[in-house]
Amino acid sequence: MNRGVDLLEISGGTYEEVTFFTQKGVKKSTKEREAYFLDFAKAVRLESEIPIMVTGGFRTLNFCNKVLENKELDIVGLGVALI
């Protein structure tokens, strides 16, 4: 029986300080950029063919489509963006 890896999700965060609702304490550079973990996904893509999902910082449909078209990742994970 094959029990390999089907998908690698790259994400991050903490439940210790819930700042995602207020943006309190979030750096300006973090607020302004999209896809916080896209650089990690690019590094993984160079080393592996495992499908990659990135969650964190996606805010615009255009950007989501761009990274998918560029094959930088396979799935856009949405969490706070849906709230």
PyMOL Python script that loads the backbone (N, CA, C, O; Angstrom):
from pymol import cmd

cmd.read_pdbstr("""\
ATOM      1  N   MET A   1       0.840  -1.175   0.000  1.00  0.00           N
ATOM      2  CA  MET A   1       0.000   0.000   0.000  1.00  0.00           C
ATOM      3  C   MET A   1       0.891   1.246   0.000  1.00  0.00           C
ATOM      4  O   MET A   1       1.778   1.376   0.843  1.00  0.00           O
ATOM      5  N   ASN A   2       0.654   2.163  -0.947  1.00  0.00           N
ATOM      6  CA  ASN A   2       1.417   3.392  -1.041  1.00  0.00           C
ATOM      7  C   ASN A   2       0.812   4.446  -0.119  1.00  0.00           C
ATOM      8  O   ASN A   2      -0.368   4.777  -0.228  1.00  0.00           O
ATOM      9  N   ARG A   3       1.622   4.962   0.777  1.00  0.00           N
ATOM     10  CA  ARG A   3       1.153   6.009   1.695  1.00  0.00           C
ATOM     11  C   ARG A   3       2.046   7.233   1.568  1.00  0.00           C
ATOM     12  O   ARG A   3       2.535   7.758   2.568  1.00  0.00           O
ATOM     13  N   GLY A   4       2.255   7.682   0.353  1.00  0.00           N
ATOM     14  CA  GLY A   4       3.100   8.840   0.102  1.00  0.00           C
ATOM     15  C   GLY A   4       2.417  10.149   0.466  1.00  0.00           C
ATOM     16  O   GLY A   4       1.338  10.166   1.058  1.00  0.00           O
ATOM     17  N   VAL A   5       3.055  11.216   0.106  1.00  0.00           N
ATOM     18  CA  VAL A   5       2.534  12.552   0.379  1.00  0.00           C
ATOM     19  C   VAL A   5       1.752  13.032  -0.836  1.00  0.00           C
ATOM     20  O   VAL A   5       2.271  13.019  -1.953  1.00  0.00           O
ATOM     21  N   ASP A   6       0.514  13.455  -0.630  1.00  0.00           N
ATOM     22  CA  ASP A   6      -0.336  13.927  -1.715  1.00  0.00           C
ATOM     23  C   ASP A   6      -0.239  15.431  -1.925  1.00  0.00           C
ATOM     24  O   ASP A   6      -0.434  15.915  -3.040  1.00  0.00           O
ATOM     25  N   LEU A   7       0.063  16.178  -0.859  1.00  0.00           N
ATOM     26  CA  LEU A   7       0.033  17.629  -0.921  1.00  0.00           C
ATOM     27  C   LEU A   7       0.869  18.185   0.217  1.00  0.00           C
ATOM     28  O   LEU A   7       0.855  17.653   1.327  1.00  0.00           O
ATOM     29  N   LEU A   8       1.594  19.254  -0.062  1.00  0.00           N
ATOM     30  CA  LEU A   8       2.338  19.960   0.973  1.00  0.00           C
ATOM     31  C   LEU A   8       1.721  21.336   1.123  1.00  0.00           C
ATOM     32  O   LEU A   8       1.697  22.116   0.170  1.00  0.00           O
ATOM     33  N   GLU A   9       1.218  21.644   2.322  1.00  0.00           N
ATOM     34  CA  GLU A   9       0.682  22.978   2.576  1.00  0.00           C
ATOM     35  C   GLU A   9       1.725  23.786   3.314  1.00  0.00           C
ATOM     36  O   GLU A   9       2.265  23.343   4.328  1.00  0.00           O
ATOM     37  N   ILE A  10       2.007  24.976   2.802  1.00  0.00           N
ATOM     38  CA  ILE A  10       2.946  25.889   3.447  1.00  0.00           C
ATOM     39  C   ILE A  10       2.127  27.033   4.020  1.00  0.00           C
ATOM     40  O   ILE A  10       1.426  27.740   3.295  1.00  0.00           O
ATOM     41  N   SER A  11       2.224  27.203   5.324  1.00  0.00           N
ATOM     42  CA  SER A  11       1.441  28.209   6.024  1.00  0.00           C
ATOM     43  C   SER A  11       2.160  28.555   7.316  1.00  0.00           C
ATOM     44  O   SER A  11       3.224  28.006   7.604  1.00  0.00           O
ATOM     45  N   GLY A  12       1.600  29.440   8.078  1.00  0.00           N
ATOM     46  CA  GLY A  12       2.194  29.776   9.359  1.00  0.00           C
ATOM     47  C   GLY A  12       1.241  30.622  10.163  1.00  0.00           C
ATOM     48  O   GLY A  12       0.198  31.053   9.670  1.00  0.00           O
ATOM     49  N   GLY A  13       1.608  30.855  11.400  1.00  0.00           N
ATOM     50  CA  GLY A  13       0.771  31.696  12.239  1.00  0.00           C
ATOM     51  C   GLY A  13       0.786  31.212  13.664  1.00  0.00           C
ATOM     52  O   GLY A  13       1.497  30.270  14.015  1.00  0.00           O
ATOM     53  N   THR A  14       0.002  31.860  14.467  1.00  0.00           N
ATOM     54  CA  THR A  14      -0.052  31.537  15.880  1.00  0.00           C
ATOM     55  C   THR A  14      -1.436  31.841  16.436  1.00  0.00           C
ATOM     56  O   THR A  14      -2.137  32.730  15.953  1.00  0.00           O
ATOM     57  N   TYR A  15      -1.802  31.107  17.429  1.00  0.00           N
ATOM     58  CA  TYR A  15      -3.050  31.381  18.135  1.00  0.00           C
ATOM     59  C   TYR A  15      -2.791  32.179  19.415  1.00  0.00           C
ATOM     60  O   TYR A  15      -3.727  32.520  20.139  1.00  0.00           O
ATOM     61  N   GLU A  16      -1.532  32.470  19.686  1.00  0.00           N
ATOM     62  CA  GLU A  16      -1.174  33.151  20.923  1.00  0.00           C
ATOM     63  C   GLU A  16      -1.654  34.595  20.952  1.00  0.00           C
ATOM     64  O   GLU A  16      -2.130  35.071  21.982  1.00  0.00           O
ATOM     65  N   GLU A  17      -1.530  35.301  19.816  1.00  0.00           N
ATOM     66  CA  GLU A  17      -1.965  36.684  19.738  1.00  0.00           C
ATOM     67  C   GLU A  17      -2.802  36.830  18.472  1.00  0.00           C
ATOM     68  O   GLU A  17      -2.266  36.823  17.363  1.00  0.00           O
ATOM     69  N   VAL A  18      -4.079  36.958  18.634  1.00  0.00           N
ATOM     70  CA  VAL A  18      -4.984  36.973  17.488  1.00  0.00           C
ATOM     71  C   VAL A  18      -5.007  38.383  16.891  1.00  0.00           C
ATOM     72  O   VAL A  18      -5.869  39.194  17.230  1.00  0.00           O
ATOM     73  N   THR A  19      -4.049  38.666  15.997  1.00  0.00           N
ATOM     74  CA  THR A  19      -3.956  40.000  15.399  1.00  0.00           C
ATOM     75  C   THR A  19      -4.563  40.055  14.015  1.00  0.00           C
ATOM     76  O   THR A  19      -4.684  41.137  13.440  1.00  0.00           O
ATOM     77  N   PHE A  20      -4.951  38.901  13.458  1.00  0.00           N
ATOM     78  CA  PHE A  20      -5.428  38.932  12.080  1.00  0.00           C
ATOM     79  C   PHE A  20      -6.761  39.645  11.907  1.00  0.00           C
ATOM     80  O   PHE A  20      -7.112  40.018  10.788  1.00  0.00           O
ATOM     81  N   PHE A  21      -7.509  39.843  12.981  1.00  0.00           N
ATOM     82  CA  PHE A  21      -8.763  40.586  12.852  1.00  0.00           C
ATOM     83  C   PHE A  21      -8.543  42.096  12.922  1.00  0.00           C
ATOM     84  O   PHE A  21      -9.267  42.859  12.281  1.00  0.00           O
ATOM     85  N   THR A  22      -7.558  42.525  13.689  1.00  0.00           N
ATOM     86  CA  THR A  22      -7.337  43.952  13.898  1.00  0.00           C
ATOM     87  C   THR A  22      -6.118  44.472  13.158  1.00  0.00           C
ATOM     88  O   THR A  22      -5.990  45.680  12.962  1.00  0.00           O
ATOM     89  N   GLN A  23      -5.225  43.596  12.745  1.00  0.00           N
ATOM     90  CA  GLN A  23      -3.955  43.965  12.120  1.00  0.00           C
ATOM     91  C   GLN A  23      -3.044  44.687  13.105  1.00  0.00           C
ATOM     92  O   GLN A  23      -2.017  45.231  12.700  1.00  0.00           O
ATOM     93  N   LYS A  24      -3.392  44.704  14.377  1.00  0.00           N
ATOM     94  CA  LYS A  24      -2.559  45.327  15.396  1.00  0.00           C
ATOM     95  C   LYS A  24      -1.258  44.545  15.512  1.00  0.00           C
ATOM     96  O   LYS A  24      -1.278  43.318  15.607  1.00  0.00           O
ATOM     97  N   GLY A  25      -0.148  45.232  15.505  1.00  0.00           N
ATOM     98  CA  GLY A  25       1.135  44.577  15.674  1.00  0.00           C
ATOM     99  C   GLY A  25       1.689  43.950  14.404  1.00  0.00           C
ATOM    100  O   GLY A  25       2.749  43.326  14.446  1.00  0.00           O
ATOM    101  N   VAL A  26       1.004  44.097  13.278  1.00  0.00           N
ATOM    102  CA  VAL A  26       1.477  43.532  12.017  1.00  0.00           C
ATOM    103  C   VAL A  26       2.323  44.586  11.309  1.00  0.00           C
ATOM    104  O   VAL A  26       1.904  45.734  11.165  1.00  0.00           O
ATOM    105  N   LYS A  27       3.519  44.186  10.869  1.00  0.00           N
ATOM    106  CA  LYS A  27       4.413  45.113  10.186  1.00  0.00           C
ATOM    107  C   LYS A  27       3.781  45.641   8.899  1.00  0.00           C
ATOM    108  O   LYS A  27       2.998  44.949   8.247  1.00  0.00           O
ATOM    109  N   LYS A  28       4.133  46.873   8.546  1.00  0.00           N
ATOM    110  CA  LYS A  28       3.611  47.494   7.326  1.00  0.00           C
ATOM    111  C   LYS A  28       3.975  46.661   6.100  1.00  0.00           C
ATOM    112  O   LYS A  28       3.144  46.482   5.210  1.00  0.00           O
ATOM    113  N   SER A  29       5.207  46.148   6.041  1.00  0.00           N
ATOM    114  CA  SER A  29       5.640  45.354   4.884  1.00  0.00           C
ATOM    115  C   SER A  29       4.814  44.081   4.747  1.00  0.00           C
ATOM    116  O   SER A  29       4.559  43.628   3.631  1.00  0.00           O
ATOM    117  N   THR A  30       4.396  43.502   5.864  1.00  0.00           N
ATOM    118  CA  THR A  30       3.561  42.302   5.831  1.00  0.00           C
ATOM    119  C   THR A  30       2.170  42.639   5.321  1.00  0.00           C
ATOM    120  O   THR A  30       1.595  41.878   4.542  1.00  0.00           O
ATOM    121  N   LYS A  31       1.619  43.774   5.751  1.00  0.00           N
ATOM    122  CA  LYS A  31       0.291  44.188   5.297  1.00  0.00           C
ATOM    123  C   LYS A  31       0.267  44.443   3.794  1.00  0.00           C
ATOM    124  O   LYS A  31      -0.743  44.195   3.134  1.00  0.00           O
ATOM    125  N   GLU A  32       1.375  44.936   3.257  1.00  0.00           N
ATOM    126  CA  GLU A  32       1.405  45.355   1.854  1.00  0.00           C
ATOM    127  C   GLU A  32       1.687  44.229   0.871  1.00  0.00           C
ATOM    128  O   GLU A  32       1.329  44.342  -0.302  1.00  0.00           O
ATOM    129  N   ARG A  33       2.314  43.152   1.312  1.00  0.00           N
ATOM    130  CA  ARG A  33       2.642  42.092   0.359  1.00  0.00           C
ATOM    131  C   ARG A  33       1.585  40.997   0.399  1.00  0.00           C
ATOM    132  O   ARG A  33       0.848  40.846   1.373  1.00  0.00           O
ATOM    133  N   GLU A  34       1.537  40.252  -0.674  1.00  0.00           N
ATOM    134  CA  GLU A  34       0.623  39.115  -0.735  1.00  0.00           C
ATOM    135  C   GLU A  34       1.423  37.824  -0.657  1.00  0.00           C
ATOM    136  O   GLU A  34       2.613  37.796  -0.974  1.00  0.00           O
ATOM    137  N   ALA A  35       0.763  36.765  -0.234  1.00  0.00           N
ATOM    138  CA  ALA A  35       1.347  35.414  -0.194  1.00  0.00           C
ATOM    139  C   ALA A  35       2.636  35.387   0.611  1.00  0.00           C
ATOM    140  O   ALA A  35       3.732  35.304   0.055  1.00  0.00           O
ATOM    141  N   TYR A  36       2.491  35.458   1.922  1.00  0.00           N
ATOM    142  CA  TYR A  36       3.632  35.535   2.829  1.00  0.00           C
ATOM    143  C   TYR A  36       4.659  34.424   2.616  1.00  0.00           C
ATOM    144  O   TYR A  36       5.853  34.642   2.819  1.00  0.00           O
ATOM    145  N   PHE A  37       4.212  33.246   2.214  1.00  0.00           N
ATOM    146  CA  PHE A  37       5.101  32.085   2.165  1.00  0.00           C
ATOM    147  C   PHE A  37       5.441  31.639   0.743  1.00  0.00           C
ATOM    148  O   PHE A  37       5.861  30.501   0.531  1.00  0.00           O
ATOM    149  N   LEU A  38       5.262  32.524  -0.217  1.00  0.00           N
ATOM    150  CA  LEU A  38       5.509  32.178  -1.610  1.00  0.00           C
ATOM    151  C   LEU A  38       6.985  31.842  -1.865  1.00  0.00           C
ATOM    152  O   LEU A  38       7.281  30.967  -2.679  1.00  0.00           O
ATOM    153  N   ASP A  39       7.894  32.509  -1.196  1.00  0.00           N
ATOM    154  CA  ASP A  39       9.322  32.193  -1.366  1.00  0.00           C
ATOM    155  C   ASP A  39       9.632  30.760  -0.931  1.00  0.00           C
ATOM    156  O   ASP A  39      10.442  30.081  -1.562  1.00  0.00           O
ATOM    157  N   PHE A  40       8.992  30.301   0.141  1.00  0.00           N
ATOM    158  CA  PHE A  40       9.177  28.912   0.573  1.00  0.00           C
ATOM    159  C   PHE A  40       8.668  27.947  -0.488  1.00  0.00           C
ATOM    160  O   PHE A  40       9.301  26.930  -0.770  1.00  0.00           O
ATOM    161  N   ALA A  41       7.516  28.275  -1.075  1.00  0.00           N
ATOM    162  CA  ALA A  41       6.938  27.418  -2.111  1.00  0.00           C
ATOM    163  C   ALA A  41       7.866  27.326  -3.316  1.00  0.00           C
ATOM    164  O   ALA A  41       8.046  26.249  -3.885  1.00  0.00           O
ATOM    165  N   LYS A  42       8.450  28.449  -3.703  1.00  0.00           N
ATOM    166  CA  LYS A  42       9.379  28.448  -4.836  1.00  0.00           C
ATOM    167  C   LYS A  42      10.584  27.558  -4.550  1.00  0.00           C
ATOM    168  O   LYS A  42      11.047  26.839  -5.435  1.00  0.00           O
ATOM    169  N   ALA A  43      11.093  27.600  -3.328  1.00  0.00           N
ATOM    170  CA  ALA A  43      12.233  26.761  -2.955  1.00  0.00           C
ATOM    171  C   ALA A  43      11.862  25.281  -2.974  1.00  0.00           C
ATOM    172  O   ALA A  43      12.648  24.454  -3.437  1.00  0.00           O
ATOM    173  N   VAL A  44      10.680  24.941  -2.480  1.00  0.00           N
ATOM    174  CA  VAL A  44      10.220  23.555  -2.491  1.00  0.00           C
ATOM    175  C   VAL A  44      10.020  23.075  -3.922  1.00  0.00           C
ATOM    176  O   VAL A  44      10.378  21.947  -4.262  1.00  0.00           O
ATOM    177  N   ARG A  45       9.449  23.931  -4.755  1.00  0.00           N
ATOM    178  CA  ARG A  45       9.180  23.581  -6.156  1.00  0.00           C
ATOM    179  C   ARG A  45      10.465  23.166  -6.874  1.00  0.00           C
ATOM    180  O   ARG A  45      10.434  22.296  -7.744  1.00  0.00           O
ATOM    181  N   LEU A  46      11.583  23.777  -6.519  1.00  0.00           N
ATOM    182  CA  LEU A  46      12.870  23.429  -7.140  1.00  0.00           C
ATOM    183  C   LEU A  46      13.349  22.040  -6.744  1.00  0.00           C
ATOM    184  O   LEU A  46      14.120  21.414  -7.472  1.00  0.00           O
ATOM    185  N   GLU A  47      12.893  21.557  -5.591  1.00  0.00           N
ATOM    186  CA  GLU A  47      13.379  20.297  -5.044  1.00  0.00           C
ATOM    187  C   GLU A  47      12.412  19.128  -5.171  1.00  0.00           C
ATOM    188  O   GLU A  47      12.809  17.974  -5.013  1.00  0.00           O
ATOM    189  N   SER A  48      11.144  19.418  -5.456  1.00  0.00           N
ATOM    190  CA  SER A  48      10.142  18.355  -5.397  1.00  0.00           C
ATOM    191  C   SER A  48       9.009  18.600  -6.389  1.00  0.00           C
ATOM    192  O   SER A  48       8.758  19.731  -6.803  1.00  0.00           O
ATOM    193  N   GLU A  49       8.338  17.524  -6.757  1.00  0.00           N
ATOM    194  CA  GLU A  49       7.171  17.613  -7.632  1.00  0.00           C
ATOM    195  C   GLU A  49       5.864  17.431  -6.866  1.00  0.00           C
ATOM    196  O   GLU A  49       4.799  17.314  -7.471  1.00  0.00           O
ATOM    197  N   ILE A  50       5.944  17.408  -5.535  1.00  0.00           N
ATOM    198  CA  ILE A  50       4.744  17.295  -4.707  1.00  0.00           C
ATOM    199  C   ILE A  50       3.873  18.531  -4.942  1.00  0.00           C
ATOM    200  O   ILE A  50       4.394  19.647  -4.937  1.00  0.00           O
ATOM    201  N   PRO A  51       2.569  18.365  -5.145  1.00  0.00           N
ATOM    202  CA  PRO A  51       1.690  19.533  -5.275  1.00  0.00           C
ATOM    203  C   PRO A  51       1.792  20.418  -4.030  1.00  0.00           C
ATOM    204  O   PRO A  51       1.871  19.925  -2.905  1.00  0.00           O
ATOM    205  N   ILE A  52       1.789  21.729  -4.255  1.00  0.00           N
ATOM    206  CA  ILE A  52       2.002  22.695  -3.175  1.00  0.00           C
ATOM    207  C   ILE A  52       0.780  23.600  -3.026  1.00  0.00           C
ATOM    208  O   ILE A  52       0.239  24.117  -4.003  1.00  0.00           O
ATOM    209  N   MET A  53       0.364  23.773  -1.766  1.00  0.00           N
ATOM    210  CA  MET A  53      -0.676  24.741  -1.421  1.00  0.00           C
ATOM    211  C   MET A  53      -0.057  25.766  -0.486  1.00  0.00           C
ATOM    212  O   MET A  53       0.629  25.400   0.469  1.00  0.00           O
ATOM    213  N   VAL A  54      -0.290  27.035  -0.749  1.00  0.00           N
ATOM    214  CA  VAL A  54       0.205  28.097   0.121  1.00  0.00           C
ATOM    215  C   VAL A  54      -0.995  28.826   0.706  1.00  0.00           C
ATOM    216  O   VAL A  54      -1.907  29.227  -0.016  1.00  0.00           O
ATOM    217  N   THR A  55      -0.981  28.992   2.025  1.00  0.00           N
ATOM    218  CA  THR A  55      -2.031  29.713   2.730  1.00  0.00           C
ATOM    219  C   THR A  55      -1.385  30.863   3.489  1.00  0.00           C
ATOM    220  O   THR A  55      -0.393  30.676   4.194  1.00  0.00           O
ATOM    221  N   GLY A  56      -1.952  32.046   3.339  1.00  0.00           N
ATOM    222  CA  GLY A  56      -1.449  33.183   4.097  1.00  0.00           C
ATOM    223  C   GLY A  56      -1.155  34.390   3.237  1.00  0.00           C
ATOM    224  O   GLY A  56      -0.188  34.395   2.475  1.00  0.00           O
ATOM    225  N   GLY A  57      -1.980  35.411   3.355  1.00  0.00           N
ATOM    226  CA  GLY A  57      -1.701  36.686   2.731  1.00  0.00           C
ATOM    227  C   GLY A  57      -2.285  36.918   1.363  1.00  0.00           C
ATOM    228  O   GLY A  57      -2.055  37.977   0.779  1.00  0.00           O
ATOM    229  N   PHE A  58      -3.028  35.977   0.827  1.00  0.00           N
ATOM    230  CA  PHE A  58      -3.655  36.210  -0.479  1.00  0.00           C
ATOM    231  C   PHE A  58      -4.833  37.147  -0.290  1.00  0.00           C
ATOM    232  O   PHE A  58      -5.686  36.918   0.567  1.00  0.00           O
ATOM    233  N   ARG A  59      -4.880  38.222  -1.105  1.00  0.00           N
ATOM    234  CA  ARG A  59      -5.944  39.205  -0.956  1.00  0.00           C
ATOM    235  C   ARG A  59      -6.660  39.538  -2.259  1.00  0.00           C
ATOM    236  O   ARG A  59      -7.793  40.018  -2.228  1.00  0.00           O
ATOM    237  N   THR A  60      -6.023  39.294  -3.404  1.00  0.00           N
ATOM    238  CA  THR A  60      -6.662  39.675  -4.662  1.00  0.00           C
ATOM    239  C   THR A  60      -6.753  38.486  -5.610  1.00  0.00           C
ATOM    240  O   THR A  60      -5.858  37.641  -5.663  1.00  0.00           O
ATOM    241  N   LEU A  61      -7.837  38.440  -6.344  1.00  0.00           N
ATOM    242  CA  LEU A  61      -8.042  37.381  -7.322  1.00  0.00           C
ATOM    243  C   LEU A  61      -6.964  37.422  -8.405  1.00  0.00           C
ATOM    244  O   LEU A  61      -6.480  36.378  -8.843  1.00  0.00           O
ATOM    245  N   ASN A  62      -6.593  38.619  -8.832  1.00  0.00           N
ATOM    246  CA  ASN A  62      -5.563  38.738  -9.868  1.00  0.00           C
ATOM    247  C   ASN A  62      -4.248  38.099  -9.431  1.00  0.00           C
ATOM    248  O   ASN A  62      -3.605  37.400 -10.214  1.00  0.00           O
ATOM    249  N   PHE A  63      -3.851  38.338  -8.185  1.00  0.00           N
ATOM    250  CA  PHE A  63      -2.600  37.759  -7.700  1.00  0.00           C
ATOM    251  C   PHE A  63      -2.710  36.239  -7.596  1.00  0.00           C
ATOM    252  O   PHE A  63      -1.773  35.523  -7.950  1.00  0.00           O
ATOM    253  N   CYS A  64      -3.838  35.751  -7.118  1.00  0.00           N
ATOM    254  CA  CYS A  64      -4.052  34.298  -7.030  1.00  0.00           C
ATOM    255  C   CYS A  64      -3.920  33.666  -8.412  1.00  0.00           C
ATOM    256  O   CYS A  64      -3.238  32.654  -8.573  1.00  0.00           O
ATOM    257  N   ASN A  65      -4.566  34.257  -9.396  1.00  0.00           N
ATOM    258  CA  ASN A  65      -4.487  33.731 -10.759  1.00  0.00           C
ATOM    259  C   ASN A  65      -3.069  33.787 -11.303  1.00  0.00           C
ATOM    260  O   ASN A  65      -2.632  32.867 -11.993  1.00  0.00           O
ATOM    261  N   LYS A  66      -2.349  34.852 -11.000  1.00  0.00           N
ATOM    262  CA  LYS A  66      -0.978  35.011 -11.486  1.00  0.00           C
ATOM    263  C   LYS A  66      -0.066  33.893 -10.980  1.00  0.00           C
ATOM    264  O   LYS A  66       0.665  33.291 -11.767  1.00  0.00           O
ATOM    265  N   VAL A  67      -0.102  33.606  -9.665  1.00  0.00           N
ATOM    266  CA  VAL A  67       0.803  32.575  -9.129  1.00  0.00           C
ATOM    267  C   VAL A  67       0.408  31.186  -9.616  1.00  0.00           C
ATOM    268  O   VAL A  67       1.265  30.317  -9.778  1.00  0.00           O
ATOM    269  N   LEU A  68      -0.883  30.975  -9.850  1.00  0.00           N
ATOM    270  CA  LEU A  68      -1.321  29.693 -10.404  1.00  0.00           C
ATOM    271  C   LEU A  68      -0.873  29.549 -11.858  1.00  0.00           C
ATOM    272  O   LEU A  68      -0.384  28.492 -12.256  1.00  0.00           O
ATOM    273  N   GLU A  69      -1.037  30.597 -12.639  1.00  0.00           N
ATOM    274  CA  GLU A  69      -0.610  30.569 -14.042  1.00  0.00           C
ATOM    275  C   GLU A  69       0.897  30.389 -14.178  1.00  0.00           C
ATOM    276  O   GLU A  69       1.370  29.713 -15.092  1.00  0.00           O
ATOM    277  N   ASN A  70       1.652  31.001 -13.256  1.00  0.00           N
ATOM    278  CA  ASN A  70       3.117  30.888 -13.271  1.00  0.00           C
ATOM    279  C   ASN A  70       3.612  29.566 -12.686  1.00  0.00           C
ATOM    280  O   ASN A  70       4.815  29.305 -12.648  1.00  0.00           O
ATOM    281  N   LYS A  71       2.667  28.733 -12.228  1.00  0.00           N
ATOM    282  CA  LYS A  71       2.980  27.430 -11.635  1.00  0.00           C
ATOM    283  C   LYS A  71       3.890  27.542 -10.402  1.00  0.00           C
ATOM    284  O   LYS A  71       4.699  26.658 -10.121  1.00  0.00           O
ATOM    285  N   GLU A  72       3.731  28.656  -9.679  1.00  0.00           N
ATOM    286  CA  GLU A  72       4.487  28.843  -8.445  1.00  0.00           C
ATOM    287  C   GLU A  72       3.910  27.987  -7.320  1.00  0.00           C
ATOM    288  O   GLU A  72       4.604  27.665  -6.356  1.00  0.00           O
ATOM    289  N   LEU A  73       2.640  27.625  -7.453  1.00  0.00           N
ATOM    290  CA  LEU A  73       1.973  26.733  -6.526  1.00  0.00           C
ATOM    291  C   LEU A  73       0.808  26.098  -7.257  1.00  0.00           C
ATOM    292  O   LEU A  73       0.480  26.493  -8.376  1.00  0.00           O
ATOM    293  N   ASP A  74       0.175  25.104  -6.621  1.00  0.00           N
ATOM    294  CA  ASP A  74      -0.908  24.383  -7.259  1.00  0.00           C
ATOM    295  C   ASP A  74      -2.282  24.733  -6.708  1.00  0.00           C
ATOM    296  O   ASP A  74      -3.286  24.647  -7.415  1.00  0.00           O
ATOM    297  N   ILE A  75      -2.317  25.131  -5.435  1.00  0.00           N
ATOM    298  CA  ILE A  75      -3.580  25.470  -4.779  1.00  0.00           C
ATOM    299  C   ILE A  75      -3.364  26.708  -3.924  1.00  0.00           C
ATOM    300  O   ILE A  75      -2.376  26.801  -3.196  1.00  0.00           O
ATOM    301  N   VAL A  76      -4.286  27.658  -4.009  1.00  0.00           N
ATOM    302  CA  VAL A  76      -4.262  28.837  -3.154  1.00  0.00           C
ATOM    303  C   VAL A  76      -5.129  28.529  -1.936  1.00  0.00           C
ATOM    304  O   VAL A  76      -6.321  28.249  -2.069  1.00  0.00           O
ATOM    305  N   GLY A  77      -4.535  28.583  -0.771  1.00  0.00           N
ATOM    306  CA  GLY A  77      -5.282  28.368   0.464  1.00  0.00           C
ATOM    307  C   GLY A  77      -5.815  29.693   0.983  1.00  0.00           C
ATOM    308  O   GLY A  77      -5.067  30.660   1.126  1.00  0.00           O
ATOM    309  N   LEU A  78      -7.099  29.733   1.261  1.00  0.00           N
ATOM    310  CA  LEU A  78      -7.727  30.955   1.776  1.00  0.00           C
ATOM    311  C   LEU A  78      -8.285  30.684   3.160  1.00  0.00           C
ATOM    312  O   LEU A  78      -8.952  29.675   3.392  1.00  0.00           O
ATOM    313  N   GLY A  79      -8.007  31.590   4.067  1.00  0.00           N
ATOM    314  CA  GLY A  79      -8.544  31.485   5.412  1.00  0.00           C
ATOM    315  C   GLY A  79      -9.161  32.803   5.791  1.00  0.00           C
ATOM    316  O   GLY A  79     -10.361  33.012   5.611  1.00  0.00           O
ATOM    317  N   VAL A  80      -8.334  33.708   6.323  1.00  0.00           N
ATOM    318  CA  VAL A  80      -8.799  35.012   6.749  1.00  0.00           C
ATOM    319  C   VAL A  80      -9.403  35.785   5.576  1.00  0.00           C
ATOM    320  O   VAL A  80     -10.335  36.567   5.766  1.00  0.00           O
ATOM    321  N   ALA A  81      -8.883  35.576   4.371  1.00  0.00           N
ATOM    322  CA  ALA A  81      -9.410  36.294   3.196  1.00  0.00           C
ATOM    323  C   ALA A  81     -10.898  36.016   2.987  1.00  0.00           C
ATOM    324  O   ALA A  81     -11.612  36.849   2.430  1.00  0.00           O
ATOM    325  N   LEU A  82     -11.357  34.875   3.422  1.00  0.00           N
ATOM    326  CA  LEU A  82     -12.777  34.542   3.274  1.00  0.00           C
ATOM    327  C   LEU A  82     -13.640  35.163   4.373  1.00  0.00           C
ATOM    328  O   LEU A  82     -14.853  35.306   4.217  1.00  0.00           O
ATOM    329  N   ILE A  83     -13.005  35.526   5.474  1.00  0.00           N
ATOM    330  CA  ILE A  83     -13.747  36.171   6.570  1.00  0.00           C
ATOM    331  C   ILE A  83     -14.086  37.567   6.152  1.00  0.00           C
ATOM    332  O   ILE A  83     -14.711  38.305   6.913  1.00  0.00           O
TER     333      ILE A  83
END
""", "prot")
cmd.dss("prot")
cmd.show_as("cartoon", "prot")
cmd.util.cbc("prot")
cmd.orient("prot")
